[in-house]
Amino acid sequence: MSSESEKDKERLVQAAKTFFLHIQDIASFTNTLTELFNRTMSTQIILMAVKEDGYIKDIFEQMLRIVKEMKSVVEAKDDNMQKKPLFSSIATAMSSVVEKSANVKELQQSAKEGFKNVPLPIIAFLLNTGNIFGSLESSLSLLIKYPIMNLQLSDLYGKDIEELSDATTSQKSPSAGPSKTTTIDTVKKLQDALKMENAKNTIESAADQLEQIVKTVGPILESLQKTVKTMEKNTSGIKEAND
């Protein structure tokens, strides 16, 4: 095999490993976000269940289902907030606080009570205004169309991978690399899944495609991370208001 083909094979294997690790992170952040969302919005959205013998498409379809459910909830809550503007809610709460409070201590306590429910619509407003779930839905819908989705998760990085049933993060990356036989098997499966008509170099073509998929997944992961931070920041505000 030529040096060019070897380099393309290395690119393909490395892209597959990166995609595999991205999926781990996506599953972890999606479940963290779902738990935060359920706790904050009083919903019961089912968490992702990821297994190494499961198909890649199933994983992203689970995520798409979760994103659609969250989007629906956020839009409904934001719509209710628009019917009663946020500033009106704050003004009402403030008026009530001033009327009921005779001193500074009572004012502080009444303020906590008056604003206890304000952070919830704020979260819905922030999530909906940023169109976070709408963007995620569009990206995932496009990603699912790639033919690599028909492979099993274990096909990306051979059999020497850790269990993903708990959707662990990439910090728990595989401790050992796949064997030479496993690597050859992985490359063959990836080539077949990413085969393009009239491609002169199927390994190069497969590597190009998978690297493009990894680039597509990157913004999805970044968006999830930012959304989790947004939820954590605002839920901490809710906790303080209720303490």
Accessible surface in RSA format (square Angstrom, percent):
REM  Atomic radii and reference values for relative SASA: ProtOr
REM  Chains: A
REM  Algorithm: Lee & Richards
REM  Probe-radius: 1.40
REM  Slices: 20
REM RES _ NUM      All-atoms   Total-Side   Main-Chain    Non-polar    All polar
REM                ABS   REL    ABS   REL    ABS   REL    ABS   REL    ABS   REL
RES MET A   1   151.28  78.3  64.27  42.5  87.00 207.2  79.92  67.9  71.36  94.5
RES SER A   2    66.64  56.3  48.18  64.3  18.46  42.5  52.40 111.6  14.24  20.0
RES SER A   3    78.08  66.0  66.34  88.5  11.75  27.1  44.32  94.4  33.76  47.3
RES GLU A   4   110.44  63.4 110.39  83.5   0.04   0.1  48.96  94.7  61.47  50.2
RES SER A   5    23.78  20.1  23.78  31.7   0.00   0.0   2.28   4.9  21.50  30.1
RES GLU A   6    63.48  36.4  63.48  48.0   0.00   0.0  29.59  57.2  33.89  27.7
RES LYS A   7   122.27  59.6 120.88  74.2   1.39   3.3  70.91  63.8  51.36  54.7
RES ASP A   8    11.64   8.2  11.64  11.6   0.00   0.0   0.00   0.0  11.64  11.6
RES LYS A   9    43.76  21.3  43.76  26.8   0.00   0.0  15.66  14.1  28.10  29.9
RES GLU A  10   109.60  62.9 103.00  77.9   6.59  15.7  39.90  77.2  69.70  56.9
RES ARG A  11    71.70  30.1  66.26  33.8   5.44  12.9  50.48  69.0  21.22  12.9
RES LEU A  12     0.00   0.0   0.00   0.0   0.00   0.0   0.00   0.0   0.00   0.0
RES VAL A  13    34.40  22.6  34.32  31.1   0.08   0.2  34.32  29.8   0.08   0.2
RES GLN A  14   102.67  57.4 101.40  74.1   1.28   3.0  45.85  97.6  56.83  43.1
RES ALA A  15     6.95   6.4   1.50   2.3   5.45  12.4   6.54   9.2   0.40   1.1
RES ALA A  16     0.11   0.1   0.11   0.2   0.00   0.0   0.11   0.2   0.00   0.0
RES LYS A  17    64.27  31.4  64.27  39.4   0.00   0.0  14.38  12.9  49.88  53.1
RES THR A  18    36.88  26.2  35.90  36.4   0.98   2.3  25.25  33.9  11.63  17.6
RES PHE A  19     0.00   0.0   0.00   0.0   0.00   0.0   0.00   0.0   0.00   0.0
RES PHE A  20     0.68   0.3   0.68   0.4   0.00   0.0   0.68   0.4   0.00   0.0
RES LEU A  21    33.49  18.7  33.49  24.0   0.00   0.0  33.49  23.5   0.00   0.0
RES HIS A  22    38.27  20.9  38.27  26.6   0.00   0.0  27.57  28.4  10.70  12.5
RES ILE A  23     0.18   0.1   0.17   0.1   0.01   0.0   0.18   0.1   0.00   0.0
RES GLN A  24     2.28   1.3   0.86   0.6   1.42   3.4   1.42   3.0   0.86   0.7
RES ASP A  25    18.20  12.7  18.20  18.1   0.00   0.0   1.56   3.7  16.64  16.6
RES ILE A  26     0.52   0.3   0.52   0.4   0.00   0.0   0.52   0.4   0.00   0.0
RES ALA A  27     0.53   0.5   0.53   0.8   0.00   0.0   0.53   0.7   0.00   0.0
RES SER A  28    18.28  15.4  14.79  19.7   3.49   8.0   1.98   4.2  16.29  22.8
RES PHE A  29    52.94  26.5  52.89  32.8   0.05   0.1  52.94  32.1   0.00   0.0
RES THR A  30     1.52   1.1   1.52   1.5   0.00   0.0   1.52   2.0   0.00   0.0
RES ASN A  31    19.61  13.5  19.60  18.9   0.01   0.0  10.68  25.7   8.92   8.6
RES THR A  32    48.28  34.3  47.04  47.7   1.24   3.0  24.97  33.5  23.31  35.2
RES LEU A  33     2.12   1.2   2.12   1.5   0.00   0.0   2.12   1.5   0.00   0.0
RES THR A  34     0.00   0.0   0.00   0.0   0.00   0.0   0.00   0.0   0.00   0.0
RES GLU A  35    85.95  49.3  81.21  61.4   4.74  11.3  23.97  46.4  61.99  50.6
RES LEU A  36    12.35   6.9  12.33   8.8   0.01   0.0  12.33   8.7   0.01   0.0
RES PHE A  37     0.00   0.0   0.00   0.0   0.00   0.0   0.00   0.0   0.00   0.0
RES ASN A  38    30.64  21.1  26.10  25.2   4.55  10.9  13.60  32.7  17.04  16.5
RES ARG A  39   167.47  70.3 137.72  70.2  29.75  70.8  77.67 106.1  89.81  54.4
RES THR A  40    15.97  11.4   0.27   0.3  15.70  37.4   6.44   8.7   9.52  14.4
RES MET A  41     4.34   2.2   0.00   0.0   4.34  10.3   0.66   0.6   3.68   4.9
RES SER A  42   104.67  88.4  68.66  91.6  36.01  82.9  44.57  94.9  60.09  84.2
RES THR A  43    29.16  20.7  16.80  17.0  12.36  29.5  22.11  29.7   7.05  10.7
RES GLN A  44   173.11  96.8 143.20 104.7  29.90  71.2  51.60 109.8 121.50  92.2
RES ILE A  45     9.94   5.7   4.57   3.4   5.37  12.9   5.82   4.2   4.12  11.2
RES ILE A  46   127.49  72.5 121.30  90.4   6.18  14.9 126.76  91.3   0.73   2.0
RES LEU A  47    65.97  36.7  58.93  42.2   7.04  17.7  58.93  41.4   7.04  18.9
RES MET A  48     8.75   4.5   0.00   0.0   8.75  20.8   0.00   0.0   8.75  11.6
RES ALA A  49    62.22  57.2  53.88  83.1   8.34  19.0  54.78  77.1   7.44  19.7
RES VAL A  50     1.70   1.1   1.01   0.9   0.69   1.7   1.27   1.1   0.43   1.2
RES LYS A  51   129.23  63.0 125.74  77.1   3.50   8.3  68.47  61.6  60.77  64.7
RES GLU A  52    41.60  23.9  41.04  31.0   0.56   1.3  14.10  27.3  27.50  22.5
RES ASP A  53    90.86  63.6  83.20  82.8   7.66  18.1  29.75  70.0  61.11  60.9
RES GLY A  54    21.01  25.9   0.00   N/A  21.01  25.9  21.01  57.6   0.00   0.0
RES TYR A  55   107.20  50.0 107.20  61.0   0.00   0.0  65.54  49.2  41.67  51.4
RES ILE A  56     0.00   0.0   0.00   0.0   0.00   0.0   0.00   0.0   0.00   0.0
RES LYS A  57    76.97  37.6  76.97  47.2   0.00   0.0  21.47  19.3  55.50  59.1
RES ASP A  58    67.99  47.6  66.08  65.8   1.91   4.5  20.27  47.7  47.72  47.6
RES ILE A  59     3.92   2.2   3.92   2.9   0.00   0.0   3.92   2.8   0.00   0.0
RES PHE A  60     0.22   0.1   0.17   0.1   0.04   0.1   0.22   0.1   0.00   0.0
RES GLU A  61    74.67  42.9  68.93  52.1   5.74  13.7  23.99  46.4  50.68  41.4
RES GLN A  62    42.13  23.6  39.33  28.7   2.80   6.7  24.36  51.8  17.77  13.5
RES MET A  63     0.15   0.1   0.15   0.1   0.00   0.0   0.15   0.1   0.00   0.0
RES LEU A  64    22.68  12.6  22.68  16.2   0.00   0.0  22.68  15.9   0.00   0.0
RES ARG A  65    78.04  32.8  73.13  37.3   4.91  11.7  56.53  77.3  21.51  13.0
RES ILE A  66     1.00   0.6   1.00   0.7   0.00   0.0   1.00   0.7   0.00   0.0
RES VAL A  67     2.75   1.8   2.75   2.5   0.00   0.0   2.75   2.4   0.00   0.0
RES LYS A  68    98.88  48.2  93.20  57.2   5.68  13.5  44.71  40.2  54.17  57.7
RES GLU A  69    65.89  37.8  60.63  45.9   5.25  12.5  34.08  65.9  31.81  26.0
RES MET A  70     0.49   0.3   0.49   0.3   0.00   0.0   0.02   0.0   0.47   0.6
RES LYS A  71    60.75  29.6  60.29  37.0   0.46   1.1  23.62  21.3  37.13  39.5
RES SER A  72    68.75  58.1  62.96  84.0   5.79  13.3  26.81  57.1  41.94  58.8
RES VAL A  73    33.48  22.0  29.70  26.9   3.78   9.1  33.43  29.1   0.05   0.1
RES VAL A  74     1.88   1.2   1.88   1.7   0.00   0.0   1.88   1.6   0.00   0.0
RES GLU A  75    76.14  43.7  71.39  54.0   4.75  11.3  23.21  44.9  52.93  43.2
RES ALA A  76    56.13  51.6  45.96  70.9  10.17  23.1  54.88  77.3   1.25   3.3
RES LYS A  77    60.43  29.5  56.00  34.4   4.43  10.5  19.39  17.5  41.04  43.7
RES ASP A  78    13.42   9.4  13.42  13.4   0.00   0.0   0.40   0.9  13.02  13.0
RES ASP A  79    72.15  50.5  68.88  68.6   3.27   7.7  18.76  44.2  53.38  53.2
RES ASN A  80    90.85  62.6  83.91  81.1   6.93  16.7  25.06  60.3  65.79  63.6
RES MET A  81    17.88   9.3  10.24   6.8   7.64  18.2  17.47  14.9   0.41   0.5
RES GLN A  82   100.49  56.2  82.83  60.5  17.66  42.0  35.66  75.9  64.83  49.2
RES LYS A  83   159.24  77.7 122.82  75.4  36.42  86.7  85.68  77.1  73.56  78.4
RES LYS A  84   119.74  58.4 117.30  72.0   2.44   5.8  69.08  62.2  50.66  54.0
RES PRO A  85    73.75  53.8  69.78  63.6   3.98  14.5  73.75  60.9   0.00   0.0
RES LEU A  86    34.91  19.4  30.08  21.5   4.83  12.1  30.13  21.2   4.78  12.9
RES PHE A  87   168.70  84.4 164.54 101.9   4.16  10.8 164.95 100.0   3.75  10.7
RES SER A  88    48.90  41.3  40.15  53.6   8.75  20.2  22.22  47.3  26.68  37.4
RES SER A  89    30.24  25.6  24.92  33.3   5.32  12.3  16.24  34.6  14.00  19.6
RES ILE A  90    56.64  32.2  56.64  42.2   0.00   0.0  56.64  40.8   0.00   0.0
RES ALA A  91    56.85  52.3  48.92  75.5   7.93  18.0  56.07  79.0   0.78   2.1
RES THR A  92    81.00  57.6  74.53  75.6   6.47  15.4  62.08  83.4  18.92  28.6
RES ALA A  93    11.53  10.6   5.35   8.2   6.18  14.1  11.27  15.9   0.26   0.7
RES MET A  94    96.36  49.9  96.36  63.8   0.00   0.0  86.63  73.7   9.73  12.9
RES SER A  95    60.87  51.4  53.43  71.3   7.44  17.1  29.57  63.0  31.30  43.8
RES SER A  96    36.47  30.8  33.13  44.2   3.34   7.7  23.65  50.4  12.82  18.0
RES VAL A  97     3.30   2.2   2.49   2.3   0.81   2.0   3.30   2.9   0.00   0.0
RES VAL A  98    91.25  60.0  82.60  74.8   8.65  20.8  83.69  72.7   7.56  20.5
RES GLU A  99   145.96  83.8 108.19  81.9  37.77  89.9  45.48  88.0 100.48  82.0
RES LYS A 100   155.12  75.7 124.59  76.4  30.54  72.7  82.04  73.8  73.09  77.9
RES SER A 101    22.28  18.8   1.78   2.4  20.49  47.2   2.90   6.2  19.38  27.1
RES ALA A 102    94.00  86.4  53.29  82.2  40.71  92.6  62.86  88.5  31.14  82.5
RES ASN A 103    79.90  55.1  66.86  64.6  13.04  31.4  42.53 102.4  37.37  36.1
RES VAL A 104   104.51  68.8 101.48  91.9   3.03   7.3 102.17  88.8   2.34   6.3
RES LYS A 105   167.70  81.8 162.91 100.0   4.79  11.4 107.10  96.4  60.60  64.5
RES GLU A 106    74.79  42.9  71.45  54.1   3.34   8.0  32.75  63.3  42.04  34.3
RES LEU A 107    68.79  38.3  68.79  49.2   0.00   0.0  68.79  48.3   0.00   0.0
RES GLN A 108   115.26  64.5 108.82  79.5   6.44  15.3  39.11  83.2  76.15  57.8
RES GLN A 109   102.83  57.5 100.73  73.6   2.11   5.0  47.28 100.6  55.55  42.1
RES SER A 110    23.22  19.6  18.12  24.2   5.10  11.7   6.96  14.8  16.26  22.8
RES ALA A 111    31.55  29.0  30.51  47.1   1.04   2.4  30.77  43.3   0.78   2.1
RES LYS A 112    89.58  43.7  84.98  52.1   4.60  11.0  51.42  46.3  38.16  40.6
RES GLU A 113    96.03  55.1  81.36  61.5  14.67  34.9  39.08  75.6  56.94  46.5
RES GLY A 114    28.80  35.5   0.00   N/A  28.80  35.5  15.64  42.9  13.15  29.5
RES PHE A 115    55.92  28.0  55.40  34.3   0.52   1.3  55.40  33.6   0.52   1.5
RES LYS A 116    63.35  30.9  58.71  36.0   4.63  11.0  26.36  23.7  36.99  39.4
RES ASN A 117   119.12  82.1 112.09 108.3   7.03  16.9  33.59  80.8  85.53  82.7
RES VAL A 118    17.15  11.3  15.12  13.7   2.03   4.9  17.15  14.9   0.01   0.0
RES PRO A 119    22.10  16.1  21.74  19.8   0.36   1.3  22.10  18.2   0.00   0.0
RES LEU A 120    55.91  31.1  55.33  39.6   0.58   1.4  55.33  38.9   0.58   1.5
RES PRO A 121    31.16  22.7  29.27  26.7   1.89   6.9  31.16  25.7   0.00   0.0
RES ILE A 122    51.31  29.2  51.25  38.2   0.06   0.1  51.31  36.9   0.00   0.0
RES ILE A 123     0.00   0.0   0.00   0.0   0.00   0.0   0.00   0.0   0.00   0.0
RES ALA A 124     0.00   0.0   0.00   0.0   0.00   0.0   0.00   0.0   0.00   0.0
RES PHE A 125    74.94  37.5  74.94  46.4   0.00   0.0  74.94  45.4   0.00   0.0
RES LEU A 126    77.83  43.3  70.71  50.6   7.12  17.9  71.08  49.9   6.76  18.2
RES LEU A 127     0.85   0.5   0.01   0.0   0.84   2.1   0.01   0.0   0.84   2.3
RES ASN A 128    48.34  33.3  36.34  35.1  12.00  28.9   2.06   5.0  46.28  44.7
RES THR A 129    91.32  64.9  61.21  62.1  30.11  71.8  65.80  88.4  25.52  38.6
RES GLY A 130    49.36  60.9   0.00   N/A  49.36  60.9  28.55  78.4  20.81  46.6
RES ASN A 131    83.95  57.9  81.32  78.6   2.64   6.3  24.90  59.9  59.06  57.1
RES ILE A 132    34.82  19.8  31.65  23.6   3.16   7.6  34.82  25.1   0.00   0.0
RES PHE A 133     4.84   2.4   4.11   2.5   0.73   1.9   4.11   2.5   0.73   2.1
RES GLY A 134    10.64  13.1   0.00   N/A  10.64  13.1   6.42  17.6   4.22   9.4
RES SER A 135    58.75  49.6  51.21  68.3   7.54  17.4  36.56  77.8  22.19  31.1
RES LEU A 136     3.13   1.7   2.34   1.7   0.79   2.0   3.06   2.2   0.07   0.2
RES GLU A 137    38.32  22.0  38.32  29.0   0.00   0.0   8.29  16.0  30.03  24.5
RES SER A 138    67.65  57.2  60.05  80.1   7.59  17.5  34.49  73.4  33.16  46.5
RES SER A 139    37.41  31.6  33.81  45.1   3.60   8.3   6.57  14.0  30.84  43.2
RES LEU A 140     0.00   0.0   0.00   0.0   0.00   0.0   0.00   0.0   0.00   0.0
RES SER A 141    43.10  36.4  37.66  50.3   5.45  12.5  29.22  62.2  13.88  19.4
RES LEU A 142   112.92  62.9 108.76  77.8   4.16  10.5 108.77  76.4   4.15  11.2
RES LEU A 143     0.00   0.0   0.00   0.0   0.00   0.0   0.00   0.0   0.00   0.0
RES ILE A 144    24.40  13.9  19.36  14.4   5.05  12.2  19.36  13.9   5.05  13.7
RES LYS A 145   159.13  77.6 127.81  78.4  31.32  74.6  88.63  79.8  70.50  75.1
RES TYR A 146    63.32  29.6  58.99  33.6   4.32  11.3  37.78  28.4  25.54  31.5
RES PRO A 147    60.97  44.4  54.67  49.8   6.30  22.9  59.48  49.1   1.49   9.2
RES ILE A 148     0.00   0.0   0.00   0.0   0.00   0.0   0.00   0.0   0.00   0.0
RES MET A 149     1.42   0.7   1.41   0.9   0.01   0.0   1.41   1.2   0.01   0.0
RES ASN A 150   101.78  70.2  87.74  84.8  14.04  33.8  29.09  70.0  72.69  70.3
RES LEU A 151    22.98  12.8  22.01  15.7   0.98   2.5  22.98  16.1   0.00   0.0
RES GLN A 152    55.29  30.9  55.08  40.3   0.21   0.5   5.54  11.8  49.75  37.7
RES LEU A 153     0.00   0.0   0.00   0.0   0.00   0.0   0.00   0.0   0.00   0.0
RES SER A 154    18.58  15.7  16.45  22.0   2.13   4.9   5.85  12.5  12.73  17.8
RES ASP A 155    14.28  10.0  11.17  11.1   3.11   7.3   3.11   7.3  11.17  11.1
RES LEU A 156     1.50   0.8   0.00   0.0   1.50   3.8   0.00   0.0   1.50   4.0
RES TYR A 157    13.75   6.4  12.35   7.0   1.40   3.6   4.96   3.7   8.78  10.8
RES GLY A 158     5.60   6.9   0.00   N/A   5.60   6.9   5.50  15.1   0.10   0.2
RES LYS A 159   173.56  84.7 157.69  96.8  15.87  37.8 100.49  90.4  73.08  77.8
RES ASP A 160    63.21  44.3  51.30  51.1  11.91  28.2  17.37  40.9  45.84  45.7
RES ILE A 161    19.77  11.2   0.00   0.0  19.77  47.6   2.55   1.8  17.22  46.7
RES GLU A 162    66.95  38.4  60.29  45.6   6.66  15.9  36.72  71.0  30.23  24.7
RES GLU A 163   120.08  68.9 108.11  81.8  11.97  28.5  55.67 107.7  64.40  52.6
RES LEU A 164     1.01   0.6   1.01   0.7   0.00   0.0   1.01   0.7   0.00   0.0
RES SER A 165    63.96  54.0  45.22  60.4  18.73  43.2  28.27  60.2  35.68  50.0
RES ASP A 166   122.14  85.6  96.21  95.8  25.93  61.3  27.40  64.5  94.74  94.5
RES ALA A 167     7.17   6.6   1.84   2.8   5.33  12.1   2.77   3.9   4.40  11.7
RES THR A 168    28.56  20.3  22.86  23.2   5.70  13.6  28.09  37.7   0.47   0.7
RES THR A 169    43.36  30.8  42.38  43.0   0.98   2.3  36.22  48.6   7.14  10.8
RES SER A 170    37.55  31.7  29.53  39.4   8.03  18.5   7.04  15.0  30.52  42.8
RES GLN A 171   167.99  93.9 132.16  96.6  35.83  85.3  48.10 102.4 119.89  90.9
RES LYS A 172   119.09  58.1 113.27  69.5   5.82  13.9  72.56  65.3  46.53  49.6
RES SER A 173    47.19  39.9  39.21  52.3   7.98  18.4   8.90  18.9  38.29  53.6
RES PRO A 174    20.94  15.3   1.59   1.4  19.35  70.3   2.42   2.0  18.52 115.1
RES SER A 175   114.13  96.4  71.62  95.6  42.51  97.9  50.06 106.6  64.08  89.8
RES ALA A 176    61.15  56.2  52.38  80.8   8.77  19.9  59.74  84.1   1.42   3.8
RES GLY A 177    50.80  62.7   0.00   N/A  50.80  62.7  21.94  60.2  28.87  64.6
RES PRO A 178    33.84  24.7  16.03  14.6  17.81  64.7  16.03  13.2  17.81 110.7
RES SER A 179    58.83  49.7  47.16  62.9  11.67  26.9  52.13 111.0   6.71   9.4
RES LYS A 180   167.57  81.7 154.47  94.8  13.09  31.2 101.53  91.4  66.04  70.3
RES THR A 181   108.40  77.1 105.84 107.3   2.56   6.1  70.30  94.4  38.10  57.6
RES THR A 182    28.03  19.9  24.50  24.8   3.52   8.4   9.29  12.5  18.74  28.3
RES THR A 183    27.11  19.3  26.32  26.7   0.79   1.9  19.90  26.7   7.20  10.9
RES ILE A 184    97.42  55.4  95.45  71.1   1.97   4.7  96.34  69.4   1.08   2.9
RES ASP A 185    68.44  47.9  64.18  63.9   4.25  10.1  19.46  45.8  48.97  48.8
RES THR A 186     8.51   6.1   7.52   7.6   0.99   2.4   5.48   7.4   3.03   4.6
RES VAL A 187     8.07   5.3   8.07   7.3   0.00   0.0   8.07   7.0   0.00   0.0
RES LYS A 188   114.90  56.1 114.11  70.0   0.78   1.9  88.52  79.7  26.37  28.1
RES LYS A 189    77.66  37.9  74.92  46.0   2.74   6.5  43.27  38.9  34.38  36.6
RES LEU A 190     0.00   0.0   0.00   0.0   0.00   0.0   0.00   0.0   0.00   0.0
RES GLN A 191    32.94  18.4  32.48  23.7   0.46   1.1   3.63   7.7  29.31  22.2
RES ASP A 192    68.03  47.7  50.48  50.2  17.55  41.5  26.48  62.3  41.55  41.4
RES ALA A 193    20.56  18.9   3.69   5.7  16.86  38.4  14.99  21.1   5.56  14.7
RES LEU A 194     0.68   0.4   0.00   0.0   0.68   1.7   0.35   0.2   0.32   0.9
RES LYS A 195   133.95  65.3 105.39  64.7  28.57  68.0  58.32  52.5  75.63  80.6
RES MET A 196   103.06  53.4  94.38  62.5   8.68  20.7  85.14  72.4  17.92  23.7
RES GLU A 197   161.68  92.8 135.47 102.5  26.21  62.4  59.76 115.6 101.92  83.2
RES ASN A 198   151.36 104.4 108.32 104.7  43.05 103.6  41.73 100.4 109.64 106.0
RES ALA A 199    32.58  30.0   6.17   9.5  26.41  60.1  15.50  21.8  17.08  45.2
RES LYS A 200   215.73 105.2 170.34 104.5  45.39 108.1 121.82 109.6  93.91 100.0
RES ASN A 201    47.49  32.7  39.33  38.0   8.16  19.6  17.43  42.0  30.06  29.1
RES THR A 202    49.31  35.1  44.40  45.0   4.91  11.7  31.99  43.0  17.32  26.2
RES ILE A 203    19.09  10.9  19.00  14.2   0.09   0.2  19.00  13.7   0.09   0.2
RES GLU A 204    76.21  43.8  76.21  57.7   0.00   0.0   5.73  11.1  70.48  57.5
RES SER A 205    16.24  13.7  11.22  15.0   5.01  11.5  13.78  29.3   2.46   3.4
RES ALA A 206     0.09   0.1   0.09   0.1   0.00   0.0   0.09   0.1   0.00   0.0
RES ALA A 207     0.00   0.0   0.00   0.0   0.00   0.0   0.00   0.0   0.00   0.0
RES ASP A 208    70.85  49.6  62.97  62.7   7.88  18.6  26.88  63.3  43.97  43.8
RES GLN A 209    34.38  19.2  29.94  21.9   4.44  10.6  20.50  43.6  13.88  10.5
RES LEU A 210     0.00   0.0   0.00   0.0   0.00   0.0   0.00   0.0   0.00   0.0
RES GLU A 211    58.54  33.6  56.53  42.8   2.01   4.8  23.12  44.7  35.42  28.9
RES GLN A 212    91.61  51.2  90.20  65.9   1.41   3.4  30.97  65.9  60.64  46.0
RES ILE A 213     0.00   0.0   0.00   0.0   0.00   0.0   0.00   0.0   0.00   0.0
RES VAL A 214    23.73  15.6  22.75  20.6   0.98   2.4  22.75  19.8   0.98   2.7
RES LYS A 215   144.56  70.5 129.21  79.3  15.35  36.5  81.89  73.7  62.67  66.8
RES THR A 216    36.70  26.1  27.19  27.6   9.52  22.7  27.96  37.6   8.74  13.2
RES VAL A 217     0.00   0.0   0.00   0.0   0.00   0.0   0.00   0.0   0.00   0.0
RES GLY A 218    25.56  31.5   0.00   N/A  25.56  31.5  21.65  59.4   3.92   8.8
RES PRO A 219    82.16  59.9  75.93  69.2   6.23  22.6  77.77  64.2   4.39  27.3
RES ILE A 220     2.85   1.6   1.32   1.0   1.54   3.7   2.79   2.0   0.06   0.2
RES LEU A 221    17.24   9.6  17.24  12.3   0.00   0.0  17.24  12.1   0.00   0.0
RES GLU A 222    87.44  50.2  86.54  65.5   0.90   2.1  27.16  52.5  60.27  49.2
RES SER A 223    29.38  24.8  24.37  32.5   5.01  11.5  20.74  44.2   8.64  12.1
RES LEU A 224     0.81   0.5   0.81   0.6   0.00   0.0   0.81   0.6   0.00   0.0
RES GLN A 225    63.59  35.6  62.70  45.8   0.89   2.1  10.18  21.7  53.42  40.5
RES LYS A 226   123.88  60.4 121.33  74.4   2.55   6.1  77.40  69.7  46.48  49.5
RES THR A 227     0.54   0.4   0.48   0.5   0.07   0.2   0.07   0.1   0.48   0.7
RES VAL A 228     7.32   4.8   7.32   6.6   0.00   0.0   7.32   6.4   0.00   0.0
RES LYS A 229   142.79  69.7 138.36  84.9   4.43  10.6  81.78  73.6  61.01  65.0
RES THR A 230    38.02  27.0  33.25  33.7   4.77  11.4  14.69  19.7  23.33  35.3
RES MET A 231     0.00   0.0   0.00   0.0   0.00   0.0   0.00   0.0   0.00   0.0
RES GLU A 232    82.51  47.4  76.29  57.7   6.22  14.8  25.53  49.4  56.98  46.5
RES LYS A 233   161.27  78.7 148.22  90.9  13.05  31.1  98.40  88.6  62.88  67.0
RES ASN A 234    25.14  17.3  21.24  20.5   3.90   9.4   3.56   8.6  21.58  20.9
RES THR A 235    24.57  17.5  19.71  20.0   4.86  11.6  14.21  19.1  10.36  15.7
RES SER A 236    54.00  45.6  48.14  64.3   5.85  13.5  39.76  84.7  14.24  19.9
RES GLY A 237    28.83  35.5   0.00   N/A  28.83  35.5  24.09  66.1   4.73  10.6
RES ILE A 238    37.66  21.4  37.66  28.1   0.00   0.0  37.66  27.1   0.00   0.0
RES LYS A 239   134.90  65.8 129.13  79.2   5.77  13.7  99.53  89.6  35.37  37.7
RES GLU A 240   119.15  68.4 113.37  85.8   5.79  13.8  40.83  79.0  78.32  63.9
RES ALA A 241    18.63  17.1  10.75  16.6   7.88  17.9  16.79  23.6   1.84   4.9
RES ASN A 242    75.71  52.2  48.39  46.8  27.32  65.8  23.20  55.8  52.51  50.8
RES ASP A 243   101.01  70.8  62.29  62.0  38.72  91.6  57.11 134.4  43.90  43.8
END  Absolute sums over single chains surface
CHAIN  1 A    13341.6      11501.3       1840.2       7452.4       5889.1
END  Absolute sums over all chains
TOTAL         13341.6      11501.3       1840.2       7452.4       5889.1
